[in-house]
Amino acid sequence: MQGGVGTVVATLGSPATGAVDPLPRLLALREQYGFRLHADAAYGGYFTLVDDLAPETRQAFDVLGQADSLVIDPHKHGL
């Protein structure tokens, strides 16, 4: 596909602000446009274990496994 989108990277938990991209909406766009979706959860990935996340954040973490690839980095939390 000439000029198309190759890969979109969603951030799930940025170190500076904790921002979480709307992964469910990005998954819907992937279905429409056919790009590859990578989830960068290097910092925020372990927050999927937290029970009291905001609803939008919980929704993003609940579909994390639907990304084409993802990264979670344990050393970011001193593990």
DAVEN-V18452 format. One record per residue. N is the residue number from 1. RES is the residue in one small letter. OMEGA is omega in radians with two decimals (999 if undefined). Layout:
N;RES;OMEGA, N;RES;OMEGA
This chain:
1;m;-3.10, 2;q;3.11, 3;g;-3.13, 4;g;3.11, 5;v;3.13, 6;g;-3.10, 7;t;3.02, 8;v;3.13, 9;v;3.07, 10;a;3.10, 11;t;3.10, 12;l;3.11, 13;g;3.08, 14;s;-3.12, 15;p;-3.05, 16;a;-3.02, 17;t;-3.07, 18;g;-3.09, 19;a;3.13, 20;v;3.12, 21;d;-3.09, 22;p;-3.05, 23;l;3.11, 24;p;3.12, 25;r;3.12, 26;l;3.08, 27;l;3.09, 28;a;3.10, 29;l;3.09, 30;r;3.12, 31;e;-3.11, 32;q;-2.99, 33;y;3.03, 34;g;3.09, 35;f;3.07, 36;r;-3.10, 37;l;3.10, 38;h;3.10, 39;a;3.08, 40;d;3.11, 41;a;-3.10, 42;a;3.14, 43;y;-2.97, 44;g;-3.03, 45;g;-3.11, 46;y;3.07, 47;f;3.05, 48;t;3.13, 49;l;-3.09, 50;v;-3.10, 51;d;-2.98, 52;d;3.08, 53;l;3.02, 54;a;-3.08, 55;p;-3.13, 56;e;3.12, 57;t;3.11, 58;r;3.14, 59;q;3.13, 60;a;-3.13, 61;f;-3.13, 62;d;-3.13, 63;v;-3.10, 64;l;-3.13, 65;g;3.13, 66;q;3.08, 67;a;3.12, 68;d;3.08, 69;s;3.10, 70;l;3.08, 71;v;2.99, 72;i;-3.02, 73;d;-3.07, 74;p;-3.07, 75;h;3.14, 76;k;3.12, 77;h;3.08, 78;g;-3.13, 79;l;999
